[in-house]
Amino acid sequence: MKKILIAALLVANASAVMAGDSDALKAIMKTKTYDEAKALVSSSVGSLAGNEEKAKAYNKLVDLGMDQVQNVLGVMSANSMAEQMGTGKVEAYDTLAFYKAVGNAYTDALECDKYDNMPNEKGKVKPKFHKANAERLWNLRPHLINGGIFFQEKGDMANAYKYLGMYVDTNSAPLFAEQDTAADENVTNMAYYAAVFAYQNHDMAAVEKYADIAMKDPEKASDAMSLKMAALQANLHTRADSLAFAEKLEGIYANDPNNEVVFGMLIQTYSNLGENAKMESLFDSKLKADPNNFTVWAVRGQNAMIAQNLDEAITDFKKALQSQPENPQILTYLGACLLDRATQAEDRAAGKTGRVSPQAMEQIKPIFEEARENLEKAKQLDPTREQANWAYPLYRCYYSLYGENDQRTIDAEAATH
């Protein structure tokens, strides 16, 4: 009886080994068009018998997609030859359909490779399609860039983001592990634009992902970091979110203490959270390494100005101007603080009489003059007031120094409207 049972098991196992494709896979393999095959795969992938059948089904999609791609590439090649030969025999082709076919080929190949590298029914990994798909798809990757540009020009930012993201992702995909991915100089540049398009599509997790890749390019690092910070900020809805954001910024800053974008963002976050002690501690540590740091002195000056600590604000703004002497915003802030200090001194000197003695005015006038000089410099640097609104404090300076009928006062007053 034992021998009979063993024989029965052997027959059953042999039947399993010799079993052919499932009916679902047979139907997929008989299809002639990509759309027909795609519909069948989408509806029946769950009923396919194991990872091998799933890999085979997706490879069928790759084959059909590549047929579409190769047909258009053939037309492109013939058109290029016709233009070179001057025969004028140029054949039209569907650009949209071509880029869709390229995108489908990569999407399906990556899915095929996933199942192709999973254990079969015997628990062994024996890829059948990996090498061939990698070889036929790797050199087509520039068409993903072209597709991204094509969709961007059409205003289809979702697909523009999808194609550039796919270009970046495939550089590190297991499917192309044997290719020379390090030689691809376009990855960081495309990662930056993928991050931009992801931001426009409100996919903030993708912004952070692609910005991190783009930051490997020194020319894109600063802009990519700004994008990443903007994406992280977009998800701040509660104080807990802000605290978590601050903690993440602290980690980034600890690894890159010379990054002024992160430093400025961390200051802003501390300010929004009311974490003044942390902000001042950050300032102190920054000044130990960089005593003339513009951001520290500019922010300290603004905080002092808001608190009406004018002497402190004036000192801080002057220190900020040592690093950026032609910053119209800081020049305007400094001029406004000097103007307020001079006006307060004038009010004290006037007392109850309402009149300022000539002797007192001689002491006060240099402060008005210093305010005027800074505000006039801000005006010269930023005549259209795009960065700083110097007009009103300059008008007040002129009024105090020259009176309301002076032409300089009249011109400055007109600029305030």
C-alpha positions in Angstrom: 0.0 0.0 0.0 2.9 2.4 0.9 4.4 1.8 -2.6 1.1 2.6 -4.3 0.7 5.8 -2.3 4.3 6.9 -3.3 3.6 6.1 -6.9 0.4 8.1 -6.8 2.2 11.1 -5.4 4.9 10.9 -8.0 2.2 10.8 -10.7 0.5 13.9 -9.2 3.8 15.8 -9.0 4.7 14.8 -12.6 1.3 16.1 -13.7 1.9 19.4 -11.9 5.3 19.8 -13.5 4.0 19.0 -17.0 1.0 21.2 -16.6 0.9 23.9 -19.4 -0.1 27.5 -19.2 -3.3 28.4 -17.5 -6.3 29.4 -19.6 -5.9 33.0 -18.4 -2.3 33.1 -19.6 -3.2 31.4 -22.9 -5.8 34.1 -23.6 -3.2 36.8 -22.9 -0.6 35.2 -25.2 -3.0 35.0 -28.1 -3.7 38.7 -28.1 -2.5 40.8 -31.1 -2.8 44.4 -29.7 -1.4 46.1 -26.6 -4.8 47.4 -25.4 -6.4 43.9 -25.7 -3.5 42.3 -23.8 -3.5 45.1 -21.1 -7.2 44.6 -20.4 -6.8 40.9 -20.0 -3.7 41.2 -17.7 -5.4 43.8 -15.6 -8.5 41.6 -15.1 -6.9 38.2 -14.7 -3.4 38.8 -13.1 -4.7 37.5 -9.8 -5.8 34.2 -11.4 -2.4 33.5 -13.1 -0.6 30.5 -11.8 2.4 31.8 -9.9 5.1 34.3 -10.5 6.4 32.7 -13.7 3.0 33.2 -15.4 2.8 36.7 -14.2 6.2 37.5 -15.5 5.3 35.9 -18.8 2.1 37.9 -19.0 3.8 41.2 -18.4 6.6 40.3 -20.8 3.8 39.9 -23.5 2.8 43.5 -22.8 6.5 44.5 -23.2 6.7 42.7 -26.5 3.5 44.4 -27.8 4.5 47.8 -26.5 8.0 47.5 -28.0 6.4 46.6 -31.4 4.7 50.0 -31.3 7.9 51.7 -30.3 10.1 50.0 -32.9 7.6 50.8 -35.7 7.8 54.5 -34.9 11.6 54.4 -34.5 11.7 52.9 -37.9 9.7 55.8 -39.3 11.9 58.3 -37.5 15.0 56.7 -39.0 13.5 56.6 -42.5 12.4 60.3 -42.1 15.9 61.3 -41.0 17.4 59.5 -44.0 14.9 61.1 -46.4 15.8 64.6 -45.0 19.5 63.9 -45.4 19.0 62.6 -49.0 16.6 65.4 -49.8 14.0 63.0 -51.2 11.1 64.6 -49.3 9.5 61.2 -48.5 8.7 62.0 -44.8 6.0 59.8 -43.1 3.9 61.2 -40.3 3.5 59.3 -37.1 1.5 59.7 -33.9 3.9 61.3 -31.3 1.5 61.0 -28.4 1.0 57.3 -29.1 4.7 56.8 -29.4 5.5 58.3 -26.0 2.6 56.4 -24.4 4.1 53.2 -25.9 7.5 54.1 -24.5 6.0 54.7 -21.0 4.0 51.5 -21.2 7.1 49.4 -22.2 9.1 50.6 -19.1 6.1 50.3 -16.7 5.4 46.7 -17.9 9.1 45.7 -18.0 9.6 46.8 -14.4 6.5 44.8 -13.4 7.7 41.8 -15.4 11.2 42.0 -13.7 9.5 42.1 -10.3 7.8 38.7 -10.9 10.7 37.4 -12.9 13.0 37.7 -9.9 10.5 36.0 -7.5 10.7 32.3 -6.5 8.9 29.9 -8.8 6.8 27.1 -7.6 9.9 25.2 -6.7 11.2 28.1 -4.6 14.0 28.9 -7.1 14.7 32.3 -8.8 15.4 31.8 -12.5 14.8 35.0 -14.4 13.8 34.4 -18.0 13.2 37.9 -19.3 15.5 40.1 -17.2 18.5 40.3 -19.6 16.6 40.7 -22.8 14.3 43.4 -21.4 17.3 45.3 -19.9 19.2 45.3 -23.2 16.3 46.4 -25.4 15.1 49.1 -23.0 18.2 50.7 -21.6 19.1 52.7 -24.6 15.6 54.0 -25.1 15.6 55.9 -21.8 16.3 59.3 -23.5 12.8 59.0 -25.0 11.5 59.3 -21.4 13.1 62.8 -21.2 11.7 63.7 -24.6 8.3 62.4 -23.5 8.5 64.6 -20.3 9.2 67.6 -22.5 6.5 66.7 -24.9 3.8 66.4 -22.2 5.1 69.6 -20.5 4.6 71.5 -23.7 1.1 70.1 -23.9 0.4 71.4 -20.4 0.0 67.8 -19.1 2.1 68.2 -16.0 1.0 64.9 -14.5 2.6 62.9 -17.4 5.5 65.3 -17.6 6.3 64.5 -14.0 5.6 60.7 -14.6 8.1 60.5 -17.5 10.9 62.4 -15.9 10.4 60.5 -12.7 10.5 57.3 -14.6 13.8 58.3 -16.2 15.3 58.9 -12.8 13.8 55.8 -11.2 15.0 53.5 -13.9 18.6 54.6 -13.4 18.5 52.7 -10.1 16.0 50.0 -11.0 17.0 46.3 -10.5 16.1 45.7 -14.1 19.2 47.8 -15.1 21.5 46.7 -12.4 24.0 45.4 -14.9 24.1 48.6 -16.9 26.6 51.4 -16.4 24.1 53.7 -14.6 27.0 55.8 -13.1 27.7 57.2 -16.6 24.3 58.8 -16.8 25.0 62.5 -16.3 21.4 63.5 -16.9 20.0 61.9 -13.7 20.5 64.8 -11.2 19.2 67.4 -13.7 16.1 65.4 -14.6 15.6 64.7 -10.9 15.4 68.4 -10.3 12.7 68.9 -12.9 10.9 65.8 -11.7 10.8 67.4 -8.2 9.5 70.7 -9.8 6.7 68.8 -11.6 6.0 66.7 -8.6 5.5 69.9 -6.5 3.1 71.2 -9.2 1.2 67.9 -8.9 1.1 68.2 -5.1 3.1 65.0 -4.6 5.2 66.2 -1.8 6.8 62.9 -0.9 8.1 62.6 -4.5 9.4 66.2 -4.3 11.6 65.2 -1.3 12.7 62.0 -3.0 13.8 63.7 -6.3 15.2 66.8 -4.6 17.5 64.5 -2.6 18.9 63.1 -5.9 19.1 66.5 -7.5 21.1 67.8 -4.5 24.0 65.6 -5.6 24.6 68.1 -8.4 26.4 71.2 -7.0 24.7 73.5 -9.5 21.2 72.3 -8.5 21.8 71.7 -4.8 20.5 75.1 -3.5 17.4 75.1 -5.7 16.7 71.5 -4.9 17.0 72.1 -1.2 14.6 75.0 -1.5 12.1 72.7 -3.2 12.5 70.1 -0.5 11.9 72.7 2.2 8.8 74.0 0.4 7.5 70.4 0.1 8.1 69.7 3.8 6.4 73.0 4.8 3.4 72.2 2.7 2.5 69.3 5.0 2.5 71.4 8.2 -1.0 71.6 9.6 -0.5 71.3 13.4 2.0 72.3 16.0 3.1 68.7 16.1 3.8 68.8 12.4 5.9 71.9 12.9 7.8 70.4 15.7 8.6 67.3 13.6 9.6 69.6 10.8 12.0 71.4 13.1 13.5 68.2 14.2 14.1 67.1 10.6 15.7 70.5 9.8 17.9 70.1 12.9 19.1 66.8 11.5 19.8 68.2 8.0 21.5 71.3 9.5 23.7 69.1 11.7 25.0 67.3 8.7 25.4 70.5 6.6 25.9 73.5 8.9 27.0 75.7 6.0 23.7 75.4 4.2 22.1 78.9 4.5 18.8 77.7 3.0 18.3 75.2 5.8 19.7 77.6 8.4 17.2 80.3 7.4 14.3 77.8 7.4 15.2 76.6 10.8 15.3 80.1 12.1 11.8 80.8 10.6 10.5 77.6 12.1 11.8 78.4 15.6 10.3 81.9 15.2 6.9 80.5 14.2 6.9 78.0 17.1 8.0 80.7 19.6 11.1 78.8 20.4 13.2 81.9 21.0 15.7 80.2 23.3 16.5 77.7 20.6 16.8 80.4 18.0 19.2 82.5 20.1 21.2 79.4 20.9 21.4 78.7 17.2 22.5 82.2 16.5 25.2 82.0 19.1 26.7 78.8 17.7 26.5 80.2 14.2 28.3 83.4 15.1 31.1 81.4 16.7 31.8 79.9 13.3 30.9 82.9 11.3 31.0 86.2 13.3 29.7 88.2 10.3 26.9 85.9 9.3 24.3 88.1 7.5 21.2 86.1 8.3 21.9 86.1 12.1 22.4 89.9 12.3 19.5 90.6 9.9 17.0 88.5 11.8 18.2 89.8 15.2 17.9 93.3 13.9 14.3 92.6 12.7 13.4 91.1 16.0 14.8 94.1 17.9 13.0 96.5 15.5 9.7 94.8 16.2 10.3 95.0 19.9 11.2 98.7 19.5 14.7 98.1 20.8 16.0 100.7 18.4 19.6 100.9 19.5 20.0 97.1 19.4 18.3 97.0 16.0 20.5 99.7 14.5 23.7 97.9 15.8 22.5 94.5 14.3 21.5 96.0 10.9 24.9 97.7 10.6 26.6 94.4 11.3 24.4 92.7 8.6 25.4 95.4 6.1 29.1 94.6 6.7 28.4 91.3 4.8 25.8 92.7 2.3 26.4 96.5 2.1 24.0 96.8 -0.9 21.0 95.0 0.5 18.0 97.5 0.0 15.8 95.8 2.6 18.3 96.1 5.4 19.2 99.6 4.3 15.6 100.5 4.6 15.2 98.9 8.0 18.3 100.7 9.2 17.1 104.0 7.9 13.6 103.5 9.4 15.1 102.7 12.8 17.4 105.7 12.7 14.5 107.9 11.7 12.5 106.6 14.7 15.4 107.2 17.1 15.8 110.8 15.8 12.1 111.4 16.0 11.9 110.1 19.6 14.9 112.3 20.5 13.1 115.3 18.9 10.0 114.6 20.9 11.9 114.4 24.1 13.8 117.7 23.3 10.5 119.5 22.5 9.0 118.5 25.9 5.9 120.4 26.9 6.9 123.5 24.9 6.6 121.7 21.6 9.8 123.4 20.4 13.2 122.0 19.8 16.1 124.3 20.6 18.8 124.9 17.9 21.4 123.3 20.2 19.3 120.1 20.6 18.6 120.0 16.9 22.3 120.1 16.1 22.6 116.9 18.2 19.6 115.2 16.5 20.1 116.3 12.9 23.1 113.9 12.2 20.8 111.0 13.0 18.2 112.2 10.5 21.0 112.6 8.0 22.3 109.1 8.6 18.7 107.8 8.1 18.4 109.8 4.9 21.7 108.4 3.5 20.7 104.8 4.1 17.2 105.3 2.6 18.6 107.1 -0.4 21.0 104.3 -1.0 18.0 101.8 -0.8 16.2 103.9 -3.3 19.1 103.9 -5.7 19.5 100.1 -5.4 15.8 99.4 -5.6 14.1 102.3 -7.4 10.8 100.3 -8.1 10.6 99.1 -4.5 10.4 95.4 -5.4 12.5 94.5 -2.4 12.0 97.3 0.1 9.4 100.1 0.7 11.8 102.9 1.3 9.5 105.7 0.1 7.5 106.6 3.3 10.5 106.7 5.7 12.5 108.7 3.2 9.6 111.2 2.9 9.5 111.6 6.7 13.3 112.2 6.7 13.0 114.9 4.1 10.1 116.5 5.9 12.0 116.6 9.1 15.2 118.0 7.5 13.9 120.3 4.8 10.2 121.0 5.4 7.1 120.2 3.5 7.7 122.7 0.6 11.1 121.3 -0.4 11.0 119.6 -3.8 12.8 116.5 -2.3 10.0 116.2 0.2 7.3 116.6 -2.4 8.9 114.0 -4.7 9.3 111.5 -1.9 5.7 112.0 -0.7 4.5 111.4 -4.3 6.5 108.1 -4.4 4.5 106.8 -1.4 1.3 106.7 -3.4 
